[in-house]
Amino acid sequence: MKKLYRFRRTGLIGSPFKILILNIIAWIIGILWITPFIGIFMTSIRPFREVVLYGWWSLSPFTFTLKNYIDALFNPMFSLGRGLLNSFIIAIPSTLIPITIAALTAYGFARFSLPIKKYLFATILFLMAVPQQMTIIPIFFLLKDLHLLNTYLGLILVHSSWGIPWITFFLRNYFSLLPAELEEAARVDGASDFQVFRIVVLPLAIPGLISAAVLQFAWVWNDFFFALMLIFDPNKMVVTQMLPRLKGQYQVDWGLLSSGSIIAMLAPLLIYGFFNKYYMRGFRGWAMKR
Amino acid sequence: MFMGDTYMVDVHLRGVVKRFGKTIALRGIDLDINDGEFVVLLGPSGCGKTTTLRIIAGLEKPTKGKVIFGNREVTYLPPRERNISMVFQSYAVWPHMTVYDNIAFPLKIKKVPKEEIDKRVKWAAELLQISELLNRYPHQLSGGQRQRVAVARAIVVEPQVLLMDEPLSNLDALLRVKMRSEIKKLQRRIKVTTIYVTHDQVEAMTMGDRIAVMSAGKIMQVGTPWEIYNKPANVFVAGFIGSPQMNFIDVTIEEAQDGINLISSDFTIKLPQEYISLLKDYVGKTMILGIRPEHMYPIGYVPASLQKKDKIKGIVDFVEALGSDTIIHLNTGSKIIVVKTSGTYRPKIGEELEIVIDLDKIHLFDKNTEKAII
């Protein structure tokens, strides 16, 4: 009995050997994962010559410079700054619009009964599986007919409609996890359906809403394909479109490209960092202490 | 019309049936609740008591039947048009609002002026003794405090009908006893028609003006706690109320010279002559005899006031000493009969005992319909 107890205790968690092995594996995966990012970062803060001659990993000689960043941001030909601004103009409404619509849709799916609800929801799941490349030709012609090609509004609408299905799916699951009694209590106390949604459900779903918003924002920000197909005016191009233009026609300035990539990465990274607390809670589901 | 001076309303259920898909939750509920009355819906889990309450609240629509408040039919009205309040089993206190905002919510929704809201919230908080908690959030409260918030929120609007769905079942035993009497006192004070759901018979007996005992989607009996205990309408009610449970013994009815004999496989009990007319249809047939453990006495513990009595014999099989009471499991041959007696009495296991039965307190049920005859 005593032996068994000791065996179980050391076998599962306590064994230092096991902890060591697990740590080594975790570190290897972590390092493999982060190496490209370190490479890009190192390239971006050193003169191009140094990187080409010695490789980004060598630490001597090491010259620190912000020249790459300045060049990337204020490039007279392809302004990354303009690209960042355009990305914000596209990404913010493309996050808020689908979240608002999908939240209402998701609540309907989570709490109300309607005749073909099951099939509607299956359709939404199906829509999530459709690849962008399959839809781009009809989307292109649709926007053309609406005179929305090469406009912010056109791209915003495309991103919004692309976001609605998965956000609906995500939030429906989130709303279903909220205890129904909290909503019933409000209903008994005199709240209308919409009041229940606004005053009780939405505040309780904040972690879920923020998770969805962070993902959608990052998705729109990182999108290259839709922007490439639907925006041609250099003044309206988003940051992901500007980036490849930083590489010259005959020669690639890796320093410039790396710093541009880092700048482009910053926005979703900052947003993730800022909302990290909610974001994690959103995925775990709000563990309601009752 | 404010602070303790409520409108009251009587509640009527007429043939309420509720199906969930293929399962039938309620099989025709008829119930009349007078204004200001405290009625308890009592039954085992799954008997339909919560469904009944939710139909009264408007959270479920009945498949058939009517719900009437006063002279207004409300069957298909949404909850907010019914002027009711409800306390949920999980309290359903909103975690993102302070205690104050939780209690004020129903008033805000009804667009009551701000000063009035403030006055009423403070009144309700004082009544429930949570005035010092108004600025806290629910996660900073204990279960008992959260429960008080839920009750305060329910009474702050001065509802016509107050509904409570097992509000005490998540509290520990001590607190439950305390809240039991507090809720009852509160209800007396504000005189609101109250419908209270519980599976706890002690709660039902101590709190209810009347109790509706439910089983399998039907109301088995409606009556005062005294009636439910002393005049159970059928075997289910007789067995559900009382602890330890009533003893049930199959007996054959036989007419004797000067009365009626109840013959079981282990013993015969003799009833006096006046029972003949009541039982004449059952002579020669089998009935279910019901005797509560507390209506049987060992020799030496028989109250002097006992008039009609008979004795049975058995061997002590097991003894539970509870301190205030002693529960004796008596083996009469083929059956175990449970006897509840004074805590000072401690028979030994294996000892032969003679037990006196109070014949005024026995029950006889029809074997087929399980309805009470006596």
Boltz contact constraints between the chains, C-beta under 6 A:
constraints:
  - contact:
      token1: [A, 181]
      token2: [B, 88]
      max_distance: 6.0
  - contact:
      token1: [A, 181]
      token2: [B, 90]
      max_distance: 6.0
  - contact:
      token1: [A, 181]
      token2: [B, 92]
      max_distance: 6.0
  - contact:
      token1: [A, 182]
      token2: [B, 92]
      max_distance: 6.0
  - contact:
      token1: [A, 184]
      token2: [B, 59]
      max_distance: 6.0
  - contact:
      token1: [A, 185]
      token2: [B, 88]
      max_distance: 6.0
  - contact:
      token1: [A, 185]
      token2: [B, 92]
      max_distance: 6.0
  - contact:
      token1: [A, 187]
      token2: [B, 79]
      max_distance: 6.0
  - contact:
      token1: [A, 188]
      token2: [B, 57]
      max_distance: 6.0
  - contact:
      token1: [A, 188]
      token2: [B, 79]
      max_distance: 6.0
  - contact:
      token1: [A, 188]
      token2: [B, 86]
      max_distance: 6.0
  - contact:
      token1: [A, 189]
      token2: [B, 105]
      max_distance: 6.0
  - contact:
      token1: [A, 189]
      token2: [B, 106]
      max_distance: 6.0
  - contact:
      token1: [A, 190]
      token2: [B, 80]
      max_distance: 6.0
  - contact:
      token1: [A, 190]
      token2: [B, 106]
      max_distance: 6.0
  - contact:
      token1: [A, 190]
      token2: [B, 109]
      max_distance: 6.0
  - contact:
      token1: [A, 190]
      token2: [B, 110]
      max_distance: 6.0
  - contact:
      token1: [A, 191]
      token2: [B, 109]
      max_distance: 6.0
  - contact:
      token1: [A, 203]
      token2: [B, 96]
      max_distance: 6.0
  - contact:
      token1: [A, 289]
      token2: [B, 139]
      max_distance: 6.0
  - contact:
      token1: [A, 290]
      token2: [B, 90]
      max_distance: 6.0
